[in-house]
Amino acid sequence: MGYKVVVAGATGNVGREMLNILAERAFPVDEIAVLASRKSLGTEVSFGDTTLKTKDLDTFDFTGWDIALFAIGSDATKKYAPKAAAAGCVVIDNSSLYRYDPDVPLIVPEVNADAIEGYSKKNIIANPNCSTAQMVVALKPLHDRARIKRVVVSTYQSVSGAGKDGMDELWDQTKAVYNPTDDKPAKKFTKQIAFNVIPHIDVFMEDGSTKEEWKMAAETKKIVDPKIKVTATCVRVPVFVGHAEAINIEFEDFLDEDEARDILREAPGIMVIDKREDGGYVTPVECVGDFATFISRIRQDGTIENGLNLWCVSDNLRKGAALNAVQIAEVLGNRVLKKA
């Protein structure tokens, strides 16, 4: 016996990826409903070998459905998630709305799967920010061994993190560079993204950091350990899919780079590709479509007593969003609902 599953926001990048991953991982689905706003009503989406037509999110009755994967943004989630949860359907939400709610677990299954038990307070589980998800997968096994004091991270985040409009803007501006008469001014981003990098993701806060940078710190504390200090600089780069991060870690205890490499090789969800030669590392274009978080460039940081540097790359539409949501659903099914 399988589950009755809803995917809300099924026509978007993340929603489509959720459907792909549910099929790829053979999640036990007895029945599936794909929901969208009225402007996308009737749009066809693929689920394995099946083609489905979207239904109206606004009028959908969640009664009798087991799990709903939400990829509809915070405003819509605020309206529809409580409705689904009250009907007895467990919501796994990809927006930022519930991430910092103490009554809603924020989960990366490789890191804190046990937190799933807290879902029943609101019948809602939060999916973390894309940049946080891949980083904590790398941090957790190292933290278990040597206790992390501080993390300094610089991100190189693809335009797909800003949705279809971000991808379209990069595509249009790139073409326009070679056709000077076809001007494509910045709309989705604050400056030109083609052949450029932008040190600005989400809104600015009073201390000069951006909301994206704040999210990485707050979410790492909630998922891994509230004692870890995190400072981030988040940068949008002209890459379609795949986030990369340069991570500097300061530990309480010394951790040798070779031991760190061995720990990461054995850790769930991680693939270590770390050869000190030309091409002996993974770049965003190589991680697209993969489930793993890739770690390269592991090395001691000689400027501090107990420091390591590493390079972390992952498909942000997968581990940063859709894959993590499906993995949460798998944990929920295996540990709590136990139908399949």
Buried (B, 14 or more C-beta within 10 A) or exposed (E): EBBBBBBBBBBBBBBBBBBBBBBEBEBBBEEBBBBBBEEBBEEEBBBBEEEBEBBEBEEBEBEEBBBBBBBBBBEBBEEBBBBBBEBEBBBBBBBBBBBEEEEBBBBBBBBBBEBBEBBEEBBBBBBBBBBBBBBBBBBBBBBEEBBBBBBBBBBBBBBBBBBEEBBBBBBBBBEBEEEEEEEBEBEBBEEBBBEBBBBBBBEEEEEEBBBBBBBBBBBBBBBBBEEBEBBBBBBBBBBBBBBBBBBBBBBBEEBEBEEBBEBBEEBEBBBBBBEEEEEEBBBBEBBBEBBBBBBBBBBBBEEBEBBBBBBBBBBBBBBBBBBBBBBBBBBBBEEEEEEE
